[in-house]
């Protein structure tokens, strides 16, 4: 029996009685009914009991009633019902005051009805409630089975399951990212503020309800899973039958996420366009054949300018590599800034080639900035083995091979030069790629000739000035960003650059001078690494 004292007072014939004190305790949960007039009555009472008595043991000692109230409250009992008319005509005022003070419900039972009448009424009410609940669980289970056999789309799937269960829910991915949620803001914040790696079975909400968190299982044996589903359960802990529904729902979500992942892989590896694309890159089919396939399958390729993006991992641990790639695929499929941007993601040579339209609005107008913001956490998790390279914009479909080659060249050059950002644009390392073939001695003479005035005339601050110059060129002449990277004031950075200009006899507003400095620093970096 799991009803409150307030609910119990609405059930006939207990509804014929009245609450005489302890109104603050009406929320107490009634789990069972106990009838007793034994001397050690309080020793036998359990948590959640509502105790019925004739007051026989207290008829001559009203103070015993106060002691009984206190002991019942300590044990977590639900309330005390006293049948008046036989030993007491009314409840003593001191006892009423104590019940009000401790917030413990004190009920005057109706005289014409026996204790068994009261118990039968409560039992029948609970039986009817349980029957209705089980019928409801059965209907929801039927709905879940129907849905599992004929599901909606992914986004609608989560919403539909929540509707069947009549419970808001959230689906959380591998690293704590929210794949779907119709929880209220406060409940969602509880999920976002907890540790991502540890699934807590349940979380208490501000309203006294609970978020039941159930892991989502991966189809791969020994895998750590796909994340978890969080269901908002009203009224605290759900009954076992209701909790079973939530576990079934989590199984359905796990199944469909695994199916989507499998379909995504099959689509990428077996889809006709993906297969033709790989053959085109190997120069085994023509661009015309690839374009005909794109038109026939309504694939948006060849009609507008685009970027080529290559995502690769140097992680040696194959299990970890697959887990990180799975996380990346989740982001590509669900992230609101990426899911509608491109659906062209093709595994090739142990990496993933993506094609993104160049006209999409991204941070600062650069796709690299968007990819950096989205995948920074994953890059950290991969121990710096994640590398994303972006080609220059291509305006013709037949330049796709060039885009792919630029991504490969950018990856190789960035790794050789130990470029720190994990997202690298080909344009940023293009000069290094072109000039790497210059003989080492020529590079060294050019570097010494250009930088010697700075090193010779300011030996004490040479390293400081060189670092300032490197960051200034690296950030395309942005003084504010240079100062930020050096943790100095903007005016300090400007002063250093002015001094560098005087020593090297360069004008930072002159494009030829900037190009010369960029080449010098590029050669210096190549020589240092060699």
C-alpha positions as CSV (number, residue, x, y, z in Angstrom):
1,X,0.0,0.0,0.0
2,X,1.6,3.3,-1.1
3,X,-0.9,6.1,-0.5
4,X,-0.7,9.2,1.6
5,X,-2.6,9.8,4.8
6,X,-4.5,12.5,3.0
7,X,-5.6,9.9,0.3
8,X,-6.6,7.4,3.0
9,X,-8.9,9.9,4.6
10,X,-10.9,10.0,1.3
11,X,-11.6,6.2,1.3
12,X,-14.9,4.9,2.8
13,X,-15.4,4.3,5.7
14,X,-12.3,6.0,7.0
15,X,-13.7,9.1,5.3
16,X,-16.4,9.1,7.9
17,X,-13.8,9.9,10.6
18,X,-11.9,13.1,10.9
19,X,-8.4,14.5,11.3
20,X,-8.1,16.0,14.7
21,X,-4.4,17.1,14.8
22,X,-1.1,16.8,12.9
23,X,-2.2,18.2,9.6
24,X,1.4,18.8,8.6
25,X,1.9,15.1,8.3
26,X,-0.8,14.4,5.7
27,X,1.9,13.7,3.1
28,X,3.2,10.6,5.1
29,X,3.1,7.4,3.1
30,X,0.8,4.6,4.3
31,X,2.3,1.2,3.5
32,X,0.3,-1.0,5.9
33,X,-2.4,-1.0,8.6
34,X,-1.6,-2.3,12.2
35,X,-4.3,-2.9,14.9
36,X,-2.9,-3.4,18.4
37,X,-3.5,-2.6,22.1
38,X,-0.5,-4.4,23.5
39,X,1.6,-2.8,26.2
40,X,4.7,-2.8,24.0
41,X,2.7,-1.6,21.0
42,X,5.4,0.8,19.7
43,X,8.0,-2.0,19.5
44,X,6.0,-3.8,16.9
45,X,5.2,-0.8,14.6
46,X,7.1,-0.5,11.3
47,X,7.8,2.4,9.0
48,X,4.7,3.3,7.0
49,X,2.2,1.7,9.5
50,X,-1.0,3.5,10.3
51,X,-1.9,2.3,13.8
52,X,-5.6,1.8,14.9
53,X,-6.3,1.5,18.6
54,X,-9.2,1.9,21.1
55,X,-6.9,3.8,23.6
56,X,-7.4,1.0,26.1
57,X,-3.8,1.2,27.3
58,X,-3.9,5.0,27.7
59,X,-7.4,5.4,29.2
60,X,-6.1,6.1,32.7
61,X,-2.7,7.6,31.7
62,X,-3.1,10.3,29.0
63,X,0.6,11.0,29.2
64,X,1.2,7.6,27.7
65,X,-0.5,8.8,24.6
66,X,2.1,11.6,24.2
67,X,4.9,9.0,24.5
68,X,3.2,6.8,22.0
69,X,3.0,9.6,19.5
70,X,6.7,10.4,19.8
71,X,7.7,6.8,19.4
72,X,5.5,6.3,16.3
73,X,7.0,9.5,14.8
74,X,10.5,8.3,15.5
75,X,9.8,4.9,13.8
76,X,8.4,6.6,10.7
77,X,4.8,5.5,11.1
78,X,2.2,7.1,9.0
79,X,-0.4,8.0,11.6
80,X,-2.5,7.0,14.6
81,X,-6.3,6.3,14.5
82,X,-8.2,6.2,17.8
83,X,-11.7,4.8,18.1
84,X,-13.6,7.0,20.7
85,X,-16.7,6.1,22.6
86,X,-15.6,3.1,24.5
87,X,-12.6,4.2,26.7
88,X,-12.2,7.9,25.6
89,X,-15.0,10.3,24.8
90,X,-12.4,12.7,23.3
91,X,-8.7,12.9,22.7
92,X,-6.8,14.9,25.5
93,X,-5.8,18.4,24.6
94,X,-2.1,17.7,25.5
95,X,-2.1,14.9,23.0
96,X,-3.6,17.0,20.3
97,X,-1.1,19.8,20.9
98,X,1.8,17.3,20.7
99,X,0.5,15.8,17.4
100,X,0.3,19.3,16.0
101,X,3.8,20.1,17.2
102,X,5.5,17.1,15.7
103,X,3.3,17.0,12.6
104,X,2.0,13.5,13.2
105,X,-1.6,12.8,11.9
106,X,-4.1,11.9,14.7
107,X,-7.4,10.6,13.4
108,X,-10.7,10.1,15.1
109,X,-12.1,6.8,13.7
110,X,-15.9,6.6,13.1
111,X,-17.6,4.6,16.0
112,X,-20.2,2.6,13.9
113,X,-17.4,0.8,11.9
114,X,-15.1,-1.9,13.1
115,X,-11.4,-1.9,12.5
116,X,-11.9,-4.6,9.9
117,X,-14.3,-2.3,8.0
118,X,-11.5,0.3,7.9
119,X,-8.9,-2.2,6.8
120,X,-11.2,-3.7,4.1
121,X,-11.9,-0.3,2.7
122,X,-8.2,0.6,2.5
123,X,-7.4,-2.8,1.1
124,X,-10.1,-2.6,-1.6
125,X,-9.0,0.9,-2.6
126,X,-5.4,-0.2,-2.9
127,X,-6.4,-3.3,-4.8
128,X,-8.4,-1.2,-7.3
129,X,-5.5,1.3,-7.6
130,X,-3.0,-1.6,-8.2
131,X,-5.3,-3.2,-10.7
132,X,-5.7,0.1,-12.6
133,X,-1.9,0.6,-12.5
134,X,-1.2,-2.9,-13.8
135,X,-3.8,-2.4,-16.6
136,X,-2.0,0.8,-17.4
137,X,1.4,-0.9,-17.4
138,X,0.0,-3.6,-19.7
139,X,-1.4,-1.1,-22.2
140,X,1.9,0.8,-22.2
141,X,3.8,-2.4,-22.7
142,X,1.6,-3.2,-25.7
143,X,2.2,0.2,-27.1
144,X,6.0,-0.2,-26.6
145,X,5.9,-3.6,-28.4
146,X,3.9,-2.0,-31.3
147,X,6.3,0.8,-31.5
148,X,9.4,-1.5,-31.4
149,X,7.9,-3.4,-34.4
150,X,7.2,-0.2,-36.4
151,X,9.3,2.7,-35.0
152,X,9.2,6.3,-36.2
153,X,12.3,8.3,-37.2
154,X,15.1,8.8,-34.6
155,X,14.0,12.2,-33.3
156,X,10.3,11.1,-33.2
157,X,11.3,7.8,-31.6
158,X,12.5,9.4,-28.4
159,X,9.5,11.7,-28.2
160,X,7.1,8.8,-28.9
161,X,8.6,6.6,-26.2
162,X,8.2,9.4,-23.7
163,X,4.6,9.8,-24.8
164,X,3.8,6.1,-24.3
165,X,5.3,6.1,-20.8
166,X,3.8,9.5,-20.0
167,X,7.2,10.5,-18.7
168,X,9.6,13.1,-20.0
169,X,13.0,11.7,-20.8
170,X,16.6,12.6,-22.0
171,X,18.9,10.4,-24.0
172,X,22.6,11.1,-23.2
173,X,25.5,10.1,-25.4
174,X,28.9,8.5,-24.8
175,X,30.6,11.6,-23.3
176,X,27.6,13.3,-21.7
177,X,26.2,15.1,-24.7
178,X,22.4,15.5,-24.9
179,X,21.1,13.6,-27.9
180,X,17.4,14.3,-27.1
181,X,15.6,15.9,-24.2
182,X,12.1,17.1,-23.3
183,X,12.9,17.4,-19.6
184,X,12.3,20.7,-17.8
185,X,15.3,23.0,-17.5
186,X,16.0,22.2,-13.9
187,X,16.0,18.4,-14.5
188,X,18.2,18.8,-17.5
189,X,20.7,20.9,-15.5
190,X,20.9,18.0,-13.0
191,X,22.1,15.7,-15.7
192,X,24.5,18.2,-17.2
193,X,26.2,19.0,-13.9
194,X,26.9,15.4,-12.9
195,X,30.1,13.4,-13.9
196,X,29.8,12.1,-17.5
197,X,31.7,8.9,-16.9
198,X,29.6,7.6,-14.0
199,X,26.0,6.6,-14.4
200,X,24.1,7.3,-11.1
201,X,21.0,5.0,-10.9
202,X,18.7,7.8,-9.8
203,X,18.8,11.5,-9.1
204,X,16.4,13.4,-6.9
205,X,14.8,16.4,-8.5
206,X,13.9,19.7,-6.9
207,X,10.2,18.8,-6.9
208,X,10.8,15.6,-5.0
209,X,10.5,13.3,-8.1
210,X,13.3,11.2,-9.4
211,X,15.3,10.8,-12.6
212,X,15.8,7.1,-13.2
213,X,19.0,6.7,-15.2
214,X,19.4,3.4,-17.2
215,X,22.5,2.5,-19.3
216,X,22.1,2.1,-23.0
217,X,23.8,-1.1,-24.1
218,X,26.0,-1.5,-27.2
219,X,25.6,-4.5,-29.5
220,X,29.4,-5.0,-29.4
221,X,30.5,-7.5,-26.8
222,X,32.6,-5.9,-24.0
223,X,31.8,-2.4,-25.1
224,X,31.2,0.3,-22.4
225,X,27.8,1.2,-23.9
226,X,26.2,4.0,-25.9
227,X,25.3,6.4,-23.0
228,X,22.2,6.3,-20.9
229,X,18.5,7.2,-20.8
230,X,17.1,9.3,-18.0
231,X,13.3,9.1,-17.2
232,X,11.4,11.5,-15.0
233,X,9.4,9.4,-12.6
234,X,6.7,11.2,-10.6
235,X,6.1,10.6,-7.0
236,X,9.5,9.3,-6.1
237,X,10.5,5.6,-6.7
238,X,8.4,3.8,-9.3
239,X,6.9,0.4,-8.5
240,X,8.7,-2.6,-9.9
241,X,6.2,-3.1,-12.7
242,X,6.5,0.5,-13.8
243,X,10.3,0.4,-13.5
244,X,10.3,-2.6,-15.7
245,X,8.7,-0.5,-18.4
246,X,11.5,2.1,-18.2
247,X,14.1,-0.7,-18.6
248,X,12.2,-2.1,-21.6
249,X,12.1,1.4,-23.1
250,X,15.9,1.7,-22.6
251,X,16.3,-1.6,-24.4
252,X,14.3,-0.3,-27.3
253,X,16.4,2.9,-27.5
254,X,19.6,0.9,-27.3
255,X,18.4,-1.4,-30.1
256,X,17.5,1.5,-32.4
257,X,20.8,3.4,-31.6
258,X,22.7,0.2,-32.5
259,X,20.6,-0.2,-35.6
260,X,21.2,3.4,-36.7
261,X,24.9,3.0,-36.1
262,X,25.0,-0.2,-38.1
263,X,22.9,1.3,-40.9
264,X,25.3,4.3,-40.9
265,X,28.3,2.1,-41.3
266,X,26.6,0.0,-43.9
267,X,25.4,3.1,-45.8
268,X,29.0,4.4,-45.7
269,X,30.7,1.2,-46.7
270,X,28.1,-0.4,-49.0
271,X,26.1,2.5,-50.3
272,X,26.4,2.8,-54.0
273,X,27.6,6.4,-53.9
274,X,30.1,5.8,-51.2
275,X,31.5,2.8,-53.1
276,X,31.8,4.9,-56.3
277,X,33.4,7.8,-54.4
278,X,36.1,5.5,-53.1
279,X,36.7,4.1,-56.6
280,X,36.8,7.6,-58.0
281,X,39.5,8.6,-55.5
282,X,41.4,5.5,-56.7
283,X,40.9,6.8,-60.3
284,X,38.9,3.6,-61.2
285,X,35.7,5.4,-62.2
286,X,35.1,8.8,-63.8
287,X,33.6,11.9,-62.2
288,X,30.7,11.7,-64.7
289,X,29.8,8.3,-63.3
290,X,29.9,9.6,-59.7
291,X,27.7,12.6,-60.6
292,X,25.2,10.4,-62.4
293,X,24.9,8.4,-59.2
294,X,24.5,11.5,-57.1
295,X,21.7,12.8,-59.3
296,X,19.9,9.4,-59.3
297,X,20.1,9.0,-55.5
298,X,19.3,12.7,-54.9
299,X,22.6,13.2,-53.1
300,X,23.6,16.9,-52.8
301,X,27.0,16.8,-54.5
302,X,28.3,18.6,-57.5
303,X,25.9,21.5,-57.5
304,X,27.7,24.0,-55.2
305,X,31.2,24.7,-53.8
306,X,32.4,22.4,-51.1
307,X,35.2,21.6,-48.6
308,X,36.8,18.2,-48.2
309,X,37.4,17.2,-44.6
310,X,39.4,14.2,-43.5
311,X,39.0,12.9,-39.9
312,X,41.7,10.4,-38.8
313,X,43.1,8.9,-35.6
314,X,46.7,7.8,-34.9
315,X,45.5,5.9,-31.8
316,X,47.2,2.5,-31.8
317,X,44.6,0.9,-29.4
318,X,42.0,-0.4,-31.9
319,X,39.2,-0.7,-29.3
320,X,39.7,2.9,-28.1
321,X,40.0,4.0,-31.8
322,X,36.6,2.5,-32.6
323,X,35.0,4.0,-29.5
324,X,36.3,7.5,-30.4
325,X,35.1,7.1,-34.0
326,X,31.7,6.0,-32.6
327,X,31.5,9.2,-30.6
328,X,32.5,11.2,-33.7
329,X,29.7,9.5,-35.7
330,X,27.2,10.4,-32.9
331,X,28.2,14.0,-33.1
332,X,28.0,14.0,-36.9
333,X,24.5,12.5,-36.7
334,X,23.0,14.4,-33.8
335,X,24.8,17.6,-33.2
336,X,22.4,20.5,-34.2
337,X,25.2,22.4,-36.0
338,X,26.3,19.4,-38.0
339,X,23.5,17.0,-38.6
340,X,21.9,19.1,-41.3
341,X,25.2,20.4,-42.7
342,X,26.2,17.2,-44.5
343,X,25.3,13.6,-44.7
344,X,28.3,12.7,-46.9
345,X,30.7,10.8,-44.6
346,X,32.7,8.0,-46.2
347,X,35.2,5.7,-44.3
348,X,38.3,5.4,-46.5
349,X,41.8,4.1,-45.6
350,X,41.2,4.0,-41.9
351,X,39.9,7.6,-41.8
352,X,36.6,9.4,-42.7
353,X,36.2,11.7,-45.6
354,X,33.4,14.2,-45.3
355,X,32.1,16.7,-47.8
356,X,30.7,20.0,-46.5
357,X,29.1,22.8,-48.5
358,X,31.1,26.0,-48.4
359,X,28.1,28.3,-48.2
360,X,27.1,27.2,-44.7
361,X,27.3,29.8,-42.0
362,X,29.9,28.8,-39.4
363,X,31.9,30.5,-36.7
364,X,33.7,33.4,-38.2
365,X,32.8,32.1,-41.6
366,X,35.3,29.2,-41.2
367,X,34.4,25.6,-41.1
368,X,37.6,24.9,-39.1
369,X,36.4,27.0,-36.2
370,X,33.1,25.1,-36.0
371,X,34.9,21.7,-36.1
372,X,37.3,22.9,-33.4
373,X,34.6,24.0,-31.1
374,X,32.5,20.7,-31.5
375,X,35.4,18.2,-31.3
376,X,37.7,19.8,-28.7
377,X,36.5,17.4,-25.9
378,X,36.9,14.4,-28.1
379,X,40.4,15.5,-29.2
380,X,41.4,15.7,-25.5
381,X,40.0,12.3,-24.9
382,X,42.0,10.9,-27.8
383,X,45.3,12.0,-26.2
384,X,46.0,14.3,-29.2
385,X,45.7,11.4,-31.7
386,X,42.7,13.0,-33.4
387,X,43.5,15.1,-36.6
388,X,40.9,16.8,-38.7
389,X,42.2,18.4,-42.0
390,X,40.2,20.8,-44.2
391,X,40.9,21.4,-47.9
392,X,40.6,24.6,-49.7
393,X,37.2,25.4,-51.2
394,X,36.5,23.5,-54.4
395,X,34.1,24.9,-57.0
396,X,34.0,21.9,-59.4
397,X,33.0,18.3,-58.6
398,X,36.1,17.0,-60.6
399,X,38.3,18.7,-58.0
400,X,37.2,16.3,-55.3
401,X,40.4,14.2,-55.8
402,X,42.4,17.4,-55.2
403,X,40.5,18.1,-52.1
404,X,41.2,14.7,-50.7
405,X,44.9,15.0,-51.6
406,X,45.1,18.4,-49.9
407,X,43.6,16.8,-46.7
408,X,46.2,14.1,-46.8
409,X,49.0,16.5,-47.5
410,X,47.8,18.8,-44.7
411,X,47.7,15.8,-42.3
412,X,51.2,14.7,-43.2
413,X,52.7,18.2,-43.0
414,X,50.9,19.1,-39.7
415,X,52.2,15.9,-38.1
416,X,55.7,16.4,-39.4
417,X,55.8,20.0,-38.2
418,X,54.0,19.1,-34.9
419,X,51.3,21.6,-35.5
420,X,49.3,22.0,-32.2
421,X,45.7,22.7,-33.3
422,X,44.0,19.3,-34.1
423,X,42.0,21.0,-36.9
424,X,44.3,22.1,-39.7
425,X,43.4,23.9,-42.9
426,X,45.5,23.1,-46.0
427,X,45.9,26.8,-46.6
428,X,47.6,27.2,-43.2
429,X,50.3,24.6,-44.0
430,X,50.4,25.0,-47.8
431,X,53.6,27.0,-47.8
432,X,55.3,24.5,-45.6
433,X,54.2,21.7,-48.0
434,X,55.6,23.6,-51.0
435,X,58.9,24.8,-49.5
436,X,59.9,21.6,-47.7
437,X,61.9,20.6,-50.7
438,X,64.2,23.6,-50.4
439,X,67.8,22.5,-49.4
440,X,68.6,22.8,-45.8
441,X,71.7,25.0,-46.3
442,X,69.6,27.6,-48.3
443,X,67.0,27.6,-45.5
444,X,69.7,28.2,-42.9
445,X,71.4,31.0,-44.8
446,X,68.0,32.8,-45.4
447,X,67.1,32.5,-41.7
448,X,70.4,33.7,-40.4
449,X,70.6,36.6,-42.8
450,X,67.0,37.8,-41.9
451,X,67.0,37.2,-38.1
452,X,70.6,38.0,-37.2
453,X,70.0,41.8,-36.6
454,X,67.4,40.8,-33.9
455,X,69.6,38.1,-32.3
456,X,72.8,40.2,-32.4
457,X,71.5,43.5,-31.3
458,X,69.0,42.2,-28.6
459,X,70.6,39.0,-27.3
460,X,68.9,39.2,-23.9
461,X,65.4,39.5,-25.3
462,X,65.8,37.7,-28.6
463,X,63.8,34.6,-27.6
464,X,61.0,36.8,-26.2
465,X,60.9,38.9,-29.4
466,X,61.0,35.9,-31.6
467,X,58.1,34.2,-29.8
468,X,56.1,37.4,-30.1
469,X,56.8,37.6,-33.9
470,X,55.9,33.9,-34.4
471,X,52.5,34.3,-32.7
472,X,51.9,37.5,-34.5
473,X,52.4,35.9,-37.9
474,X,50.6,32.7,-36.8
475,X,47.5,34.7,-35.9
476,X,47.5,36.7,-39.1
477,X,48.6,40.0,-37.7
478,X,46.1,40.1,-34.8
479,X,47.8,42.0,-31.9
480,X,45.0,41.2,-29.4
481,X,45.2,37.5,-30.0
482,X,49.0,37.6,-29.9
483,X,48.9,39.4,-26.5
484,X,46.3,36.9,-25.2
485,X,48.5,33.9,-26.1
486,X,51.5,35.6,-24.4
487,X,49.5,36.6,-21.3
488,X,50.6,40.2,-21.8
489,X,48.9,43.6,-22.3
490,X,48.1,44.6,-25.9
491,X,50.4,47.7,-25.6
492,X,53.3,45.5,-24.5
493,X,52.8,43.3,-27.6
494,X,52.6,46.4,-29.8
495,X,55.8,47.8,-28.3
496,X,57.6,44.5,-28.9
497,X,56.5,44.4,-32.5
498,X,57.6,48.0,-33.0
499,X,61.1,47.1,-31.7
500,X,61.2,44.0,-34.0
501,X,60.3,46.2,-36.9
502,X,63.2,48.6,-36.1
503,X,65.7,45.8,-35.7
504,X,64.7,43.8,-38.8
505,X,63.9,46.9,-40.9
506,X,60.5,45.5,-41.8
507,X,57.1,47.2,-42.2
508,X,54.3,45.1,-40.8
509,X,51.8,46.8,-43.1
510,X,53.8,45.7,-46.2
511,X,52.6,42.4,-47.7
512,X,56.1,41.5,-49.2
513,X,57.7,42.0,-45.8
514,X,55.0,39.9,-44.1
515,X,55.5,37.1,-46.7
516,X,59.2,37.2,-46.1
517,X,58.8,36.9,-42.3
518,X,56.3,34.0,-42.7
519,X,58.9,32.2,-44.9
520,X,61.7,32.8,-42.4
521,X,59.7,31.5,-39.5
522,X,58.5,28.5,-41.6
523,X,62.1,27.6,-42.5
524,X,63.2,28.1,-38.9
525,X,60.5,25.7,-37.7
526,X,61.5,23.1,-40.3
527,X,65.2,23.4,-39.4
528,X,64.4,23.1,-35.6
529,X,62.4,19.9,-36.2
530,X,65.1,18.4,-38.4
